[in-house]
């Protein structure tokens, strides 16, 4: 299964020298970032619910509570969202630099 992130990276690679395509991809990546941000908000809410449920159980230590929480699906989804958002930020930054570089080449400023 191909992730949205790997799909975007392949599209960028395939269109590395096309300003128009890269600009289009930049907006698509920004859209993906926004959708993932929405997902993260939902994930944070679910994580809070999971923590409340775990707090009702009796644990011998805080470490035991944390270990149980970190094994939960809610925690893994939240962690995944954080890593994906960071990746999208870096992709957008690199994509912007590449677009500006291509524009400079076209205008003869490079």
ROBA-252020 format. One record per residue: residue number from 0; residue in one letter; y, x, z of N, C-alpha, C, O in turn. Coordinates in steps of 0.1 Angstrom, whole numbers, always signed. Layout:
% residues N
<pt nr="NUM" rest="A" n_yy="Y" n_xx="X" n_zz="Z" ca_yy="Y" ca_xx="X" ca_zz="Z" c_yy="Y" c_xx="X" c_zz="Z" o_yy="Y" o_xx="X" o_zz="Z"/>
...
//
This chain:
% residues 110
<pt nr="0" rest="X" n_yy="-12" n_xx="+8" n_zz="+0" ca_yy="+0" ca_xx="+0" ca_zz="+0" c_yy="+13" c_xx="+9" c_zz="+0" o_yy="+14" o_xx="+18" o_zz="+8"/>
<pt nr="1" rest="X" n_yy="+21" n_xx="+6" n_zz="-9" ca_yy="+34" ca_xx="+14" ca_zz="-10" c_yy="+45" c_xx="+7" c_zz="-2" o_yy="+47" o_xx="-5" o_zz="-3"/>
<pt nr="2" rest="X" n_yy="+51" n_xx="+15" n_zz="+7" ca_yy="+62" ca_xx="+10" ca_zz="+15" c_yy="+75" c_xx="+8" c_zz="+6" o_yy="+76" o_xx="+14" o_zz="-4"/>
<pt nr="3" rest="X" n_yy="+84" n_xx="+0" n_zz="+11" ca_yy="+97" ca_xx="-1" ca_zz="+4" c_yy="+104" c_xx="+12" c_zz="+4" o_yy="+111" o_xx="+15" o_zz="-6"/>
<pt nr="4" rest="X" n_yy="+103" n_xx="+20" n_zz="+14" ca_yy="+110" ca_xx="+33" ca_zz="+15" c_yy="+104" c_xx="+42" c_zz="+4" o_yy="+112" o_xx="+49" o_zz="-3"/>
<pt nr="5" rest="X" n_yy="+91" n_xx="+43" n_zz="+3" ca_yy="+85" ca_xx="+52" ca_zz="-7" c_yy="+88" c_xx="+46" c_zz="-22" o_yy="+90" o_xx="+54" o_zz="-31"/>
<pt nr="6" rest="X" n_yy="+89" n_xx="+33" n_zz="-23" ca_yy="+93" ca_xx="+27" ca_zz="-36" c_yy="+107" c_xx="+32" c_zz="-40" o_yy="+109" o_xx="+35" o_zz="-51"/>
<pt nr="7" rest="X" n_yy="+116" n_xx="+31" n_zz="-31" ca_yy="+130" ca_xx="+35" ca_zz="-33" c_yy="+131" c_xx="+50" c_zz="-37" o_yy="+138" o_xx="+54" o_zz="-46"/>
<pt nr="8" rest="X" n_yy="+123" n_xx="+58" n_zz="-29" ca_yy="+123" ca_xx="+73" ca_zz="-32" c_yy="+118" c_xx="+76" c_zz="-46" o_yy="+124" o_xx="+84" o_zz="-53"/>
<pt nr="9" rest="X" n_yy="+108" n_xx="+69" n_zz="-50" ca_yy="+102" ca_xx="+71" ca_zz="-64" c_yy="+113" c_xx="+66" c_zz="-74" o_yy="+115" o_xx="+73" o_zz="-84"/>
<pt nr="10" rest="X" n_yy="+120" n_xx="+55" n_zz="-72" ca_yy="+130" ca_xx="+50" ca_zz="-81" c_yy="+141" c_xx="+61" c_zz="-82" o_yy="+146" o_xx="+63" o_zz="-93"/>
<pt nr="11" rest="X" n_yy="+145" n_xx="+66" n_zz="-71" ca_yy="+156" ca_xx="+76" ca_zz="-71" c_yy="+151" c_xx="+89" c_zz="-79" o_yy="+159" o_xx="+94" o_zz="-87"/>
<pt nr="12" rest="X" n_yy="+139" n_xx="+93" n_zz="-77" ca_yy="+134" ca_xx="+104" ca_zz="-84" c_yy="+133" c_xx="+102" c_zz="-99" o_yy="+137" o_xx="+111" o_zz="-107"/>
<pt nr="13" rest="X" n_yy="+129" n_xx="+90" n_zz="-103" ca_yy="+128" ca_xx="+86" ca_zz="-117" c_yy="+141" c_xx="+85" c_zz="-124" o_yy="+142" o_xx="+87" o_zz="-136"/>
<pt nr="14" rest="X" n_yy="+152" n_xx="+83" n_zz="-116" ca_yy="+165" ca_xx="+80" ca_zz="-122" c_yy="+175" c_xx="+91" c_zz="-117" o_yy="+187" o_xx="+88" o_zz="-116"/>
<pt nr="15" rest="X" n_yy="+170" n_xx="+103" n_zz="-114" ca_yy="+178" ca_xx="+113" ca_zz="-107" c_yy="+191" c_xx="+117" c_zz="-115" o_yy="+201" o_xx="+121" o_zz="-109"/>
<pt nr="16" rest="X" n_yy="+191" n_xx="+115" n_zz="-128" ca_yy="+202" ca_xx="+120" ca_zz="-136" c_yy="+210" c_xx="+108" c_zz="-142" o_yy="+219" o_xx="+110" o_zz="-151"/>
<pt nr="17" rest="X" n_yy="+208" n_xx="+96" n_zz="-137" ca_yy="+215" ca_xx="+84" ca_zz="-142" c_yy="+225" c_xx="+79" c_zz="-132" o_yy="+220" o_xx="+73" o_zz="-122"/>
<pt nr="18" rest="X" n_yy="+238" n_xx="+80" n_zz="-134" ca_yy="+248" ca_xx="+76" ca_zz="-124" c_yy="+246" c_xx="+60" c_zz="-122" o_yy="+246" o_xx="+56" o_zz="-111"/>
<pt nr="19" rest="X" n_yy="+245" n_xx="+53" n_zz="-133" ca_yy="+245" ca_xx="+38" ca_zz="-132" c_yy="+233" c_xx="+34" c_zz="-124" o_yy="+234" o_xx="+25" o_zz="-116"/>
<pt nr="20" rest="X" n_yy="+221" n_xx="+40" n_zz="-127" ca_yy="+209" ca_xx="+36" ca_zz="-120" c_yy="+209" c_xx="+40" c_zz="-106" o_yy="+205" o_xx="+32" o_zz="-97"/>
<pt nr="21" rest="X" n_yy="+215" n_xx="+52" n_zz="-103" ca_yy="+216" ca_xx="+56" ca_zz="-89" c_yy="+226" c_xx="+48" c_zz="-81" o_yy="+223" o_xx="+45" o_zz="-69"/>
<pt nr="22" rest="X" n_yy="+237" n_xx="+43" n_zz="-87" ca_yy="+246" ca_xx="+35" ca_zz="-80" c_yy="+239" c_xx="+21" c_zz="-77" o_yy="+241" o_xx="+16" o_zz="-66"/>
<pt nr="23" rest="X" n_yy="+231" n_xx="+16" n_zz="-87" ca_yy="+224" ca_xx="+4" ca_zz="-84" c_yy="+214" c_xx="+6" c_zz="-73" o_yy="+213" o_xx="-3" o_zz="-64"/>
<pt nr="24" rest="X" n_yy="+207" n_xx="+17" n_zz="-73" ca_yy="+197" ca_xx="+20" ca_zz="-62" c_yy="+204" c_xx="+21" c_zz="-49" o_yy="+199" o_xx="+18" o_zz="-39"/>
<pt nr="25" rest="X" n_yy="+216" n_xx="+27" n_zz="-49" ca_yy="+224" ca_xx="+29" ca_zz="-36" c_yy="+226" c_xx="+15" c_zz="-30" o_yy="+224" o_xx="+14" o_zz="-18"/>
<pt nr="26" rest="X" n_yy="+230" n_xx="+5" n_zz="-38" ca_yy="+232" ca_xx="-8" ca_zz="-32" c_yy="+219" c_xx="-15" c_zz="-28" o_yy="+219" o_xx="-22" o_zz="-18"/>
<pt nr="27" rest="X" n_yy="+208" n_xx="-12" n_zz="-35" ca_yy="+195" ca_xx="-17" ca_zz="-31" c_yy="+191" c_xx="-11" c_zz="-18" o_yy="+185" o_xx="-18" o_zz="-9"/>
<pt nr="28" rest="X" n_yy="+193" n_xx="+2" n_zz="-17" ca_yy="+189" ca_xx="+9" ca_zz="-4" c_yy="+198" c_xx="+3" c_zz="+7" o_yy="+193" o_xx="+2" o_zz="+18"/>
<pt nr="29" rest="X" n_yy="+211" n_xx="+1" n_zz="+5" ca_yy="+219" ca_xx="-5" ca_zz="+15" c_yy="+214" c_xx="-19" c_zz="+19" o_yy="+215" o_xx="-22" o_zz="+31"/>
<pt nr="30" rest="X" n_yy="+210" n_xx="-26" n_zz="+9" ca_yy="+204" ca_xx="-40" ca_zz="+12" c_yy="+191" c_xx="-38" c_zz="+21" o_yy="+190" o_xx="-45" o_zz="+31"/>
<pt nr="31" rest="X" n_yy="+183" n_xx="-29" n_zz="+17" ca_yy="+171" ca_xx="-26" ca_zz="+25" c_yy="+174" c_xx="-22" c_zz="+40" o_yy="+168" o_xx="-27" o_zz="+49"/>
<pt nr="32" rest="X" n_yy="+185" n_xx="-14" n_zz="+41" ca_yy="+189" ca_xx="-10" ca_zz="+54" c_yy="+194" c_xx="-22" c_zz="+62" o_yy="+191" o_xx="-23" o_zz="+74"/>
<pt nr="33" rest="X" n_yy="+201" n_xx="-31" n_zz="+56" ca_yy="+206" ca_xx="-43" ca_zz="+63" c_yy="+194" c_xx="-52" c_zz="+67" o_yy="+194" o_xx="-57" o_zz="+79"/>
<pt nr="34" rest="X" n_yy="+185" n_xx="-53" n_zz="+59" ca_yy="+173" ca_xx="-62" ca_zz="+62" c_yy="+165" c_xx="-55" c_zz="+74" o_yy="+160" o_xx="-62" o_zz="+82"/>
<pt nr="35" rest="X" n_yy="+164" n_xx="-42" n_zz="+73" ca_yy="+157" ca_xx="-35" ca_zz="+84" c_yy="+165" c_xx="-36" c_zz="+97" o_yy="+158" o_xx="-37" o_zz="+108"/>
<pt nr="36" rest="X" n_yy="+178" n_xx="-36" n_zz="+96" ca_yy="+186" ca_xx="-37" ca_zz="+108" c_yy="+183" c_xx="-51" c_zz="+115" o_yy="+182" o_xx="-52" o_zz="+127"/>
<pt nr="37" rest="X" n_yy="+183" n_xx="-61" n_zz="+106" ca_yy="+180" ca_xx="-75" ca_zz="+111" c_yy="+166" c_xx="-75" c_zz="+118" o_yy="+164" o_xx="-81" o_zz="+128"/>
<pt nr="38" rest="X" n_yy="+156" n_xx="-69" n_zz="+112" ca_yy="+143" ca_xx="-68" ca_zz="+117" c_yy="+143" c_xx="-61" c_zz="+131" o_yy="+135" o_xx="-65" o_zz="+140"/>
<pt nr="39" rest="X" n_yy="+151" n_xx="-51" n_zz="+132" ca_yy="+152" ca_xx="-43" ca_zz="+144" c_yy="+157" c_xx="-52" c_zz="+156" o_yy="+152" o_xx="-51" o_zz="+167"/>
<pt nr="40" rest="X" n_yy="+167" n_xx="-60" n_zz="+153" ca_yy="+173" ca_xx="-69" ca_zz="+163" c_yy="+162" c_xx="-79" c_zz="+168" o_yy="+160" o_xx="-81" o_zz="+180"/>
<pt nr="41" rest="X" n_yy="+154" n_xx="-84" n_zz="+158" ca_yy="+143" ca_xx="-93" ca_zz="+162" c_yy="+133" c_xx="-85" c_zz="+170" o_yy="+127" o_xx="-90" o_zz="+180"/>
<pt nr="42" rest="X" n_yy="+130" n_xx="-73" n_zz="+166" ca_yy="+120" ca_xx="-65" ca_zz="+173" c_yy="+125" c_xx="-61" c_zz="+188" o_yy="+117" o_xx="-61" o_zz="+197"/>
<pt nr="43" rest="X" n_yy="+138" n_xx="-59" n_zz="+190" ca_yy="+143" ca_xx="-56" ca_zz="+203" c_yy="+141" c_xx="-69" c_zz="+212" o_yy="+137" o_xx="-67" o_zz="+224"/>
<pt nr="44" rest="X" n_yy="+143" n_xx="-80" n_zz="+207" ca_yy="+141" ca_xx="-93" ca_zz="+214" c_yy="+127" c_xx="-94" c_zz="+218" o_yy="+124" o_xx="-98" o_zz="+230"/>
<pt nr="45" rest="X" n_yy="+118" n_xx="-91" n_zz="+209" ca_yy="+104" ca_xx="-92" ca_zz="+212" c_yy="+99" c_xx="-82" c_zz="+222" o_yy="+91" o_xx="-84" o_zz="+231"/>
<pt nr="46" rest="X" n_yy="+105" n_xx="-70" n_zz="+221" ca_yy="+102" ca_xx="-60" ca_zz="+231" c_yy="+106" c_xx="-64" c_zz="+245" o_yy="+99" o_xx="-61" o_zz="+255"/>
<pt nr="47" rest="X" n_yy="+118" n_xx="-70" n_zz="+246" ca_yy="+123" ca_xx="-74" ca_zz="+259" c_yy="+113" c_xx="-85" c_zz="+265" o_yy="+110" o_xx="-85" o_zz="+277"/>
<pt nr="48" rest="X" n_yy="+108" n_xx="-94" n_zz="+257" ca_yy="+99" ca_xx="-104" ca_zz="+261" c_yy="+86" c_xx="-97" c_zz="+266" o_yy="+80" o_xx="-101" o_zz="+276"/>
<pt nr="49" rest="X" n_yy="+81" n_xx="-87" n_zz="+259" ca_yy="+69" ca_xx="-80" ca_zz="+263" c_yy="+71" c_xx="-73" c_zz="+276" o_yy="+62" o_xx="-73" o_zz="+285"/>
<pt nr="50" rest="X" n_yy="+83" n_xx="-66" n_zz="+278" ca_yy="+86" ca_xx="-60" ca_zz="+291" c_yy="+86" c_xx="-70" c_zz="+302" o_yy="+81" o_xx="-67" o_zz="+313"/>
<pt nr="51" rest="X" n_yy="+92" n_xx="-81" n_zz="+300" ca_yy="+92" ca_xx="-91" ca_zz="+311" c_yy="+78" c_xx="-95" c_zz="+314" o_yy="+75" o_xx="-97" o_zz="+326"/>
<pt nr="52" rest="X" n_yy="+69" n_xx="-97" n_zz="+304" ca_yy="+55" ca_xx="-100" ca_zz="+307" c_yy="+48" c_xx="-90" c_zz="+315" o_yy="+40" o_xx="-92" o_zz="+324"/>
<pt nr="53" rest="X" n_yy="+51" n_xx="-77" n_zz="+311" ca_yy="+44" ca_xx="-66" ca_zz="+318" c_yy="+49" c_xx="-64" c_zz="+332" o_yy="+41" o_xx="-60" o_zz="+341"/>
<pt nr="54" rest="X" n_yy="+61" n_xx="-68" n_zz="+335" ca_yy="+67" ca_xx="-66" ca_zz="+348" c_yy="+60" c_xx="-76" c_zz="+358" o_yy="+61" o_xx="-73" o_zz="+370"/>
<pt nr="55" rest="X" n_yy="+54" n_xx="-86" n_zz="+353" ca_yy="+48" ca_xx="-96" ca_zz="+362" c_yy="+34" c_xx="-91" c_zz="+366" o_yy="+28" o_xx="-96" o_zz="+375"/>
<pt nr="56" rest="X" n_yy="+29" n_xx="-81" n_zz="+359" ca_yy="+16" ca_xx="-75" ca_zz="+363" c_yy="+19" c_xx="-64" c_zz="+373" o_yy="+30" o_xx="-59" o_zz="+375"/>
<pt nr="57" rest="X" n_yy="+9" n_xx="-61" n_zz="+381" ca_yy="+10" ca_xx="-51" ca_zz="+391" c_yy="+5" c_xx="-37" c_zz="+386" o_yy="-6" o_xx="-36" o_zz="+382"/>
<pt nr="58" rest="X" n_yy="+15" n_xx="-28" n_zz="+386" ca_yy="+11" ca_xx="-14" ca_zz="+382" c_yy="+13" c_xx="-5" c_zz="+393" o_yy="+22" o_xx="-7" o_zz="+402"/>
<pt nr="59" rest="X" n_yy="+5" n_xx="+5" n_zz="+394" ca_yy="+6" ca_xx="+15" ca_zz="+405" c_yy="+18" c_xx="+24" c_zz="+404" o_yy="+23" o_xx="+28" o_zz="+414"/>
<pt nr="60" rest="X" n_yy="+23" n_xx="+26" n_zz="+392" ca_yy="+35" ca_xx="+35" ca_zz="+390" c_yy="+43" c_xx="+31" c_zz="+378" o_yy="+38" o_xx="+23" o_zz="+370"/>
<pt nr="61" rest="X" n_yy="+54" n_xx="+36" n_zz="+377" ca_yy="+63" ca_xx="+34" ca_zz="+365" c_yy="+57" c_xx="+40" c_zz="+353" o_yy="+58" o_xx="+35" o_zz="+342"/>
<pt nr="62" rest="X" n_yy="+50" n_xx="+51" n_zz="+355" ca_yy="+43" ca_xx="+58" ca_zz="+344" c_yy="+32" c_xx="+49" c_zz="+338" o_yy="+31" o_xx="+49" o_zz="+325"/>
<pt nr="63" rest="X" n_yy="+25" n_xx="+42" n_zz="+346" ca_yy="+15" ca_xx="+33" ca_zz="+342" c_yy="+21" c_xx="+22" c_zz="+334" o_yy="+16" o_xx="+18" o_zz="+323"/>
<pt nr="64" rest="X" n_yy="+32" n_xx="+16" n_zz="+339" ca_yy="+39" ca_xx="+6" ca_zz="+332" c_yy="+44" c_xx="+11" c_zz="+318" o_yy="+42" o_xx="+4" o_zz="+308"/>
<pt nr="65" rest="X" n_yy="+50" n_xx="+22" n_zz="+317" ca_yy="+55" ca_xx="+28" ca_zz="+305" c_yy="+44" c_xx="+31" c_zz="+295" o_yy="+45" o_xx="+28" o_zz="+283"/>
<pt nr="66" rest="X" n_yy="+33" n_xx="+36" n_zz="+300" ca_yy="+21" ca_xx="+38" ca_zz="+291" c_yy="+16" c_xx="+25" c_zz="+285" o_yy="+13" o_xx="+25" o_zz="+273"/>
<pt nr="67" rest="X" n_yy="+15" n_xx="+15" n_zz="+293" ca_yy="+10" ca_xx="+2" ca_zz="+288" c_yy="+20" c_xx="-4" c_zz="+278" o_yy="+16" o_xx="-9" o_zz="+268"/>
<pt nr="68" rest="X" n_yy="+33" n_xx="-2" n_zz="+281" ca_yy="+43" ca_xx="-7" ca_zz="+272" c_yy="+43" c_xx="+0" c_zz="+258" o_yy="+44" o_xx="-6" o_zz="+248"/>
<pt nr="69" rest="X" n_yy="+41" n_xx="+13" n_zz="+259" ca_yy="+41" ca_xx="+22" ca_zz="+247" c_yy="+29" c_xx="+19" c_zz="+238" o_yy="+29" o_xx="+23" o_zz="+226"/>
<pt nr="70" rest="X" n_yy="+19" n_xx="+13" n_zz="+243" ca_yy="+7" ca_xx="+10" ca_zz="+236" c_yy="+8" c_xx="-4" c_zz="+229" o_yy="+0" o_xx="-8" o_zz="+221"/>
<pt nr="71" rest="X" n_yy="+19" n_xx="-11" n_zz="+232" ca_yy="+20" ca_xx="-25" ca_zz="+227" c_yy="+25" c_xx="-25" c_zz="+213" o_yy="+32" o_xx="-15" o_zz="+208"/>
<pt nr="72" rest="X" n_yy="+21" n_xx="-35" n_zz="+206" ca_yy="+25" ca_xx="-37" ca_zz="+192" c_yy="+41" c_xx="-38" c_zz="+190" o_yy="+46" o_xx="-32" o_zz="+181"/>
<pt nr="73" rest="X" n_yy="+47" n_xx="-44" n_zz="+200" ca_yy="+62" ca_xx="-46" ca_zz="+200" c_yy="+69" c_xx="-33" c_zz="+200" o_yy="+78" o_xx="-30" o_zz="+193"/>
<pt nr="74" rest="X" n_yy="+64" n_xx="-24" n_zz="+209" ca_yy="+70" ca_xx="-10" ca_zz="+210" c_yy="+68" c_xx="-3" c_zz="+197" o_yy="+77" o_xx="+4" o_zz="+192"/>
<pt nr="75" rest="X" n_yy="+56" n_xx="-3" n_zz="+191" ca_yy="+54" ca_xx="+4" ca_zz="+179" c_yy="+62" c_xx="-1" c_zz="+167" o_yy="+67" o_xx="+7" o_zz="+159"/>
<pt nr="76" rest="X" n_yy="+64" n_xx="-14" n_zz="+166" ca_yy="+73" ca_xx="-19" ca_zz="+156" c_yy="+87" c_xx="-15" c_zz="+158" o_yy="+94" o_xx="-11" o_zz="+148"/>
<pt nr="77" rest="X" n_yy="+92" n_xx="-15" n_zz="+170" ca_yy="+106" ca_xx="-11" ca_zz="+173" c_yy="+107" c_xx="+4" c_zz="+170" o_yy="+117" o_xx="+8" o_zz="+164"/>
<pt nr="78" rest="X" n_yy="+98" n_xx="+12" n_zz="+173" ca_yy="+98" ca_xx="+27" ca_zz="+170" c_yy="+98" c_xx="+29" c_zz="+155" o_yy="+106" o_xx="+37" o_zz="+150"/>
<pt nr="79" rest="X" n_yy="+90" n_xx="+21" n_zz="+148" ca_yy="+89" ca_xx="+23" ca_zz="+134" c_yy="+103" c_xx="+19" c_zz="+127" o_yy="+107" o_xx="+26" o_zz="+118"/>
<pt nr="80" rest="X" n_yy="+109" n_xx="+8" n_zz="+132" ca_yy="+122" ca_xx="+4" ca_zz="+127" c_yy="+132" c_xx="+15" c_zz="+129" o_yy="+140" o_xx="+18" o_zz="+120"/>
<pt nr="81" rest="X" n_yy="+132" n_xx="+22" n_zz="+141" ca_yy="+142" ca_xx="+33" ca_zz="+143" c_yy="+140" c_xx="+44" c_zz="+134" o_yy="+150" o_xx="+49" o_zz="+128"/>
<pt nr="82" rest="X" n_yy="+127" n_xx="+48" n_zz="+131" ca_yy="+125" ca_xx="+59" ca_zz="+122" c_yy="+129" c_xx="+55" c_zz="+108" o_yy="+134" o_xx="+64" o_zz="+100"/>
<pt nr="83" rest="X" n_yy="+126" n_xx="+43" n_zz="+104" ca_yy="+129" ca_xx="+39" ca_zz="+90" c_yy="+144" c_xx="+38" c_zz="+88" o_yy="+149" o_xx="+42" o_zz="+78"/>
<pt nr="84" rest="X" n_yy="+151" n_xx="+33" n_zz="+98" ca_yy="+166" ca_xx="+33" ca_zz="+97" c_yy="+172" c_xx="+47" c_zz="+95" o_yy="+181" o_xx="+49" o_zz="+87"/>
<pt nr="85" rest="X" n_yy="+167" n_xx="+56" n_zz="+103" ca_yy="+171" ca_xx="+70" ca_zz="+102" c_yy="+168" c_xx="+76" c_zz="+88" o_yy="+177" o_xx="+82" o_zz="+82"/>
<pt nr="86" rest="X" n_yy="+157" n_xx="+73" n_zz="+83" ca_yy="+153" ca_xx="+77" ca_zz="+69" c_yy="+163" c_xx="+71" c_zz="+59" o_yy="+167" o_xx="+78" o_zz="+50"/>
<pt nr="87" rest="X" n_yy="+165" n_xx="+58" n_zz="+60" ca_yy="+174" ca_xx="+51" ca_zz="+51" c_yy="+188" c_xx="+57" c_zz="+52" o_yy="+195" o_xx="+59" o_zz="+41"/>
<pt nr="88" rest="X" n_yy="+193" n_xx="+61" n_zz="+64" ca_yy="+206" ca_xx="+67" ca_zz="+65" c_yy="+207" c_xx="+80" c_zz="+57" o_yy="+217" o_xx="+83" o_zz="+50"/>
<pt nr="89" rest="X" n_yy="+196" n_xx="+88" n_zz="+58" ca_yy="+196" ca_xx="+101" ca_zz="+51" c_yy="+195" c_xx="+99" c_zz="+36" o_yy="+201" o_xx="+106" o_zz="+29"/>
<pt nr="90" rest="X" n_yy="+187" n_xx="+89" n_zz="+32" ca_yy="+186" ca_xx="+86" ca_zz="+18" c_yy="+200" c_xx="+82" c_zz="+12" o_yy="+204" o_xx="+87" o_zz="+1"/>
<pt nr="91" rest="X" n_yy="+206" n_xx="+73" n_zz="+19" ca_yy="+219" ca_xx="+69" ca_zz="+14" c_yy="+230" c_xx="+80" c_zz="+14" o_yy="+237" o_xx="+81" o_zz="+4"/>
<pt nr="92" rest="X" n_yy="+229" n_xx="+89" n_zz="+23" ca_yy="+238" ca_xx="+100" ca_zz="+24" c_yy="+235" c_xx="+109" c_zz="+12" o_yy="+245" o_xx="+113" o_zz="+5"/>
<pt nr="93" rest="X" n_yy="+223" n_xx="+113" n_zz="+10" ca_yy="+219" ca_xx="+121" ca_zz="-2" c_yy="+222" c_xx="+115" c_zz="-15" o_yy="+226" o_xx="+122" o_zz="-25"/>
<pt nr="94" rest="X" n_yy="+220" n_xx="+102" n_zz="-16" ca_yy="+222" ca_xx="+95" ca_zz="-28" c_yy="+237" c_xx="+95" c_zz="-32" o_yy="+241" o_xx="+96" o_zz="-43"/>
<pt nr="95" rest="X" n_yy="+245" n_xx="+93" n_zz="-22" ca_yy="+260" ca_xx="+93" ca_zz="-24" c_yy="+264" c_xx="+106" c_zz="-29" o_yy="+272" o_xx="+107" o_zz="-38"/>
<pt nr="96" rest="X" n_yy="+259" n_xx="+117" n_zz="-23" ca_yy="+263" ca_xx="+131" ca_zz="-27" c_yy="+258" c_xx="+133" c_zz="-42" o_yy="+266" o_xx="+138" o_zz="-50"/>
<pt nr="97" rest="X" n_yy="+246" n_xx="+128" n_zz="-45" ca_yy="+241" ca_xx="+130" ca_zz="-59" c_yy="+250" c_xx="+122" c_zz="-69" o_yy="+253" o_xx="+127" o_zz="-80"/>
<pt nr="98" rest="X" n_yy="+254" n_xx="+110" n_zz="-65" ca_yy="+262" ca_xx="+102" ca_zz="-74" c_yy="+275" c_xx="+109" c_zz="-76" o_yy="+280" o_xx="+110" o_zz="-88"/>
<pt nr="99" rest="X" n_yy="+281" n_xx="+113" n_zz="-66" ca_yy="+294" ca_xx="+120" ca_zz="-67" c_yy="+293" c_xx="+133" c_zz="-75" o_yy="+302" o_xx="+136" o_zz="-83"/>
<pt nr="100" rest="X" n_yy="+282" n_xx="+140" n_zz="-74" ca_yy="+280" ca_xx="+152" ca_zz="-82" c_yy="+279" c_xx="+149" c_zz="-96" o_yy="+285" o_xx="+156" o_zz="-105"/>
<pt nr="101" rest="X" n_yy="+271" n_xx="+139" n_zz="-100" ca_yy="+270" ca_xx="+135" ca_zz="-114" c_yy="+283" c_xx="+130" c_zz="-120" o_yy="+286" o_xx="+133" o_zz="-131"/>
<pt nr="102" rest="X" n_yy="+291" n_xx="+123" n_zz="-112" ca_yy="+304" ca_xx="+118" ca_zz="-117" c_yy="+313" c_xx="+130" c_zz="-119" o_yy="+320" o_xx="+131" o_zz="-129"/>
<pt nr="103" rest="X" n_yy="+312" n_xx="+140" n_zz="-111" ca_yy="+320" ca_xx="+152" ca_zz="-112" c_yy="+316" c_xx="+160" c_zz="-125" o_yy="+325" o_xx="+165" o_zz="-132"/>
<pt nr="104" rest="X" n_yy="+303" n_xx="+160" n_zz="-128" ca_yy="+298" ca_xx="+167" ca_zz="-140" c_yy="+303" c_xx="+160" c_zz="-152" o_yy="+307" o_xx="+166" o_zz="-162"/>
<pt nr="105" rest="X" n_yy="+303" n_xx="+146" n_zz="-152" ca_yy="+307" ca_xx="+138" ca_zz="-163" c_yy="+322" c_xx="+140" c_zz="-166" o_yy="+326" o_xx="+141" o_zz="-177"/>
<pt nr="106" rest="X" n_yy="+330" n_xx="+141" n_zz="-155" ca_yy="+344" ca_xx="+143" ca_zz="-156" c_yy="+349" c_xx="+157" c_zz="-159" o_yy="+360" o_xx="+160" o_zz="-161"/>
<pt nr="107" rest="X" n_yy="+339" n_xx="+166" n_zz="-159" ca_yy="+342" ca_xx="+180" ca_zz="-161" c_yy="+348" c_xx="+188" c_zz="-149" o_yy="+353" o_xx="+198" o_zz="-151"/>
<pt nr="108" rest="X" n_yy="+346" n_xx="+182" n_zz="-138" ca_yy="+352" ca_xx="+188" ca_zz="-126" c_yy="+342" c_xx="+197" c_zz="-119" o_yy="+344" o_xx="+202" o_zz="-107"/>
<pt nr="109" rest="X" n_yy="+330" n_xx="+199" n_zz="-125" ca_yy="+320" ca_xx="+206" ca_zz="-118" c_yy="+317" c_xx="+219" c_zz="-125" o_yy="+308" o_xx="+227" o_zz="-120"/>
//
